[in-house]
Amino acid sequence: MRASAATGAALAALVAAGGALYAVPQLLDGDGARSAQQQLGGEPGGATTSRPAAPAAPAGRPFTLLATGDIIPYPSIIQRAGEDAGQAGEYDFRKILAGVKPLVSAADLAICHHEIPYGRPGGPYTGYPAFKAPHQLADALKDAGYDGCSTASNHTLDDGYEGLARTLDHLDRVGIPHVGSARSAQEAQAPALLSAGGAQVAQLSYTYGTNGIPLPRDKPWAVNLIDQDRIIADARAARAGGAHVVVLSVHWGTEWQTAPDAQQRELAQALTASRSADGLPDIDLIIGTHNHVPQPYEKINGTWVVFGMGDQVASFVPAAKLRGNQSSVPRFTFAPAADRPGRWEVVKAEYLTQYSDMGPPFRVVCASCAASDEALPAAKRDEYARIDRQVTDAVMSRGAGGQGLAHATR
């Protein structure tokens, strides 16, 4: 896995386009910087006027991109991390994530959704409705192998702008690029920049809202809010700056509902229909968060949409909410498109299933992997197999199997 640079660290210029300003990043790979100062053209929302030619086709190889759902450390999870640390005032989330570390670290690119802010060192750390978690979570995410995280959610401002900034500072400290919230107007305009297989990958992130907490009056750019025209314009800016692949992380939908709601369906339709001047998609993959429960995958206008993965780290106890401990893990293989220079395409679409096992001890488990693990007791294998079937029913509920989505077990 290789992440090229943190958000905001690679801005090259602000370019006027369609009456708005968009930050065009300087995309980096392991061998150095690549200039991206080009004048944009076209209008947001799907128009196809003249714009810069696509970047030259890289001499690349296929790479895998894996994503996981919302990370929400409830108080019981924070307590478990404290017990795992074995020292007063310390927190260790690595054991909680150890069960999925093999999947995350094996991917060429792995993306998390960082739902909540970090509190001040020493706490207090809180749960719903205003979350604050220990900053040691960032160390565990790095240890697990994540290359980038989206941060735009309805809980981004739970501890105000200070909590937002504190979270990004710690992600920077451990070297995880992030996108969706920002400490400056320039940072807000830049995608997270990743590289794999010779491709430059830009990740964007937006949320439907912030639970009624107003954006800071003097920092209206602090959290990226869903706006169709802006998303398309930002995707085009990233593409003009040199991105071969544009991935959208979006916090949307109706909580506890398996079926995508009207906003999800309509926005997915519009965003996947948006095309460049040469008729190619502006966005290559859409990954959804927020709903707590697994939602379906669907290929729309030729582009894969994961409506909702479900929560990766959660600890729901009431029987009516146990589905909130289940999630899917999408894994897409991208390869250079032979007939479209400078573009990459999905050549393999897979998913695995995941479960926040309440234990004791509390651990996140790859359910589809563990369901056939002969080292586990039969009762535990049966439990994981049941979870795997339930998540699969949700994932496949809009016909993704017939569109080429495959179930993976490792």
PAVEXNU-268878 format. One record per residue (C-alpha): residue in one letter; y, z, x. Coordinates in pm, whole numbers, plus 50000, padded with zeros to 5 digits. Layout:
BEGIN
AYZX...
END
This chain:
BEGIN
M500005000050000R503514992950116A506815002249956S509744984950113A512835005850034A514225031949796T516455021549514G520085018449614A519355017349985A519344979549997L522324966849799A523784934949933A526494925949683L527834929049332V527784895049168A529724884848858A527454869448593G527924864348223G530994886448219A529194916648370L528524929248719Y524984930648849A523864944749181V521824919649373P519574938449615Q518674929049965L514894927649937L513034942250229D509494938250350G507664953350641D509184928350882G512824932750796A515614923850557R516054893050346S519514883150227A519974879649851Q523644871149805Q523554842649558Q525774834849263L523974839248934G524234815448642G523064815048282E523554838947996P521604870047902G519204867447612G517224836447698A519674807647770T518534784148044T521574771648231S521574763048600R520714790648846P519524793549205A516194777749293A513164800449307P512414816449644A510124797049873A506444802149813P505114829150044A501934825350243G500424854050050R497214869449928P496234884749595F497324920649540T496614947249281L499274965749085L498174997848911A500235019648679T499725053848521G501335071348228D503875098848174I503745128348410I504765158948208P504015192248377Y503895216948090P504105254148179S500305257448186I500125229048441I502845244748653Q500925277348642R497775259048756A499725243349046G500925278049143E497385291349141D496185261549345A498885268349604G497585303649650Q500945317149760A503695332549552G506565308549486E504615278049602Y503165249649393D500465224649484F499825195949242R497505177349478K494275192049340I495355183148987L495685146449088A492745145449329G490435129649071V492605098549037K493785096649397P490995072149491L492205047549223V495885051549308S495485049449684A493175019149662A495774998049480D498124976349682L500954989049462A500765019949242I503505029848997C503975063448821H506245073148534H508225103948635E509135118048296I510945150548376P513515164748621Y512995190648894G514515225048854R516295244849121P514045258449397G512425290149271G512905280848907P513025288848631Y510625260948535T510465252748167G508565232047911Y509445215647582P512075208047468A513915208147802F511595203548099K512125215048456A509315212548710P508855223349072H509905197049326Q506535199849503L505295174849245A506955147849456D504785157249753A501635154149542L502675119849412K503175108049767D499825122749869A498095104849580G499455071849707Y502195061649465D504515034349590G507195037449323C508095056149005S510115048148695T512455076448594A514215065248273S512975086747984N514175107647694H513835138247923T515725124748227L518785146048146D516925177748045D518605196148335G521785175548326Y523035152348594E522265178748858G518585178148766L518585140248770A520105139249118R517795166749243T514765146649129L515865114849302D516725134049618H513155147349636L511605113449565D513745100249851R512605129250069V508955119350035G509685082050051I508915070749695P511225043349561H512485049849208V514325032048930G515705040548586S518175068248671A520865068548935R523365088149142S525855059649164A526835028348975Q525415006749252E522095024949247A521925020148870Q522084982348912A519314979449171P515594975849101A512974995049293L511864971949569L508224969649668S506134944949866A502464935849867G500374906049966G503434887650092A505244890649758Q508464909149687V508094929649368A511084942749171Q510574970948921L513064978048640S513135008548410Y514895016848079T514595042447799Y515405042247428G517525073847463T517935108647610N517095131747318G520695133247204I521975145547539P525045124347609L525345105147932P527845121748166R531305110048065D532215100148420K528695086848496P527685064148208W525355045748445A523225077048513V520295065848292N519335030148208L519225025647829I517314997847657D519484967547598Q517754933947566D520554913547721R520954937248013I517224938148084I517074900348099A520204898348314D518834924648554A515514906348576R517324874148660A519464891648918A516334905349085R514754870949079A517874854949226G517804881649495G514354870649610A511814888349388H508604868849332V507384893449066V509474913448816V507814943348649L509474961348358S508794998048284V510095007147939H510165040847758W509885031847390G507955034547066T506945061646820E505275093146950W501635099346850Q501305064646702T498635041446843A500035009646689P503234996046847D506235000146621A508734973546517Q511074979446812Q508224975647059R506884943946897E510284927446860L511524936147207A508234925647368Q508434892447186A512014886147298L511544896847660T508354877147715A509954846447557S512914847347798R512674818948046S514504806548354A516084772148379D512764757848500G510904772948206L509254801848391P509154837848263D511984861048361I509604891048343D506024890348470L504634922948330I505744949848082I504434985448110G505235010247833T505485048247828H506585076447593N504065076747307H501755104447437V498695085047319P497065052847442Q498405021247282P497134985347290Y497504958647555E498404923447444K499284890447609I502484878047440N503984844247527G501594843447821T502764877047963W500774909347958V502354938347768V500964973547793F502594989347489G501815024847600M499515040947854G499615076347717D500325107247927Q498735109448269V499415146448315A499565166747992S497965197947847F497865195847469V495695222747312P495895218746929A492995197746802A495395173946628K497025165746961L494065163247197R494605125447208G497705133747410N495435142547703Q494005107147710S495505076547875S494735042048008V495315029248360P496254992248374R495394973048689F496584937248732T495764913849018F498564889849110A498124858449323P500444830049430A500754803549161A499654770749320D501674749349079R504834770649079P506284776149428G507734810849475R505974824749169W502974847649137E500764851448833V498234875848691V494754863048772K492844894148664A493674920348400E491754953348389Y492064988448261L490455021848334T490575053448125Q491925087348222Y491765122748089S493695154848148D490705178048146M491765213048046G488885227448248P489105253548375P490435244448618F492865218448483R492335184548650V493185147948584V489995127148579C489155090248571A487045091348255S485635056248288C484585064648645A483105098948568A481215088648255S478375075348472D478595100648755E475055114348787A476375143948988L478015157548673P476205177048401A475025155048113A477335172647868K480345164948087R479335128548126D478995125947749E482485140947704Y484015115747943A482095087147780R483505097347442I487055097947585D486445063947743R485395049147408Q488385063847225V490885050547479T489125016847479D489425014347100A493205018747130V493614995147427M491634967147260S493064971646909R495244940346926G492654916647065A493224920647440G489514916547511G489634881147377Q492694874447595G490864883247915L491314920847957A488314937348122H487134973448125A486684987348478T484755017848591R485965020948949
END
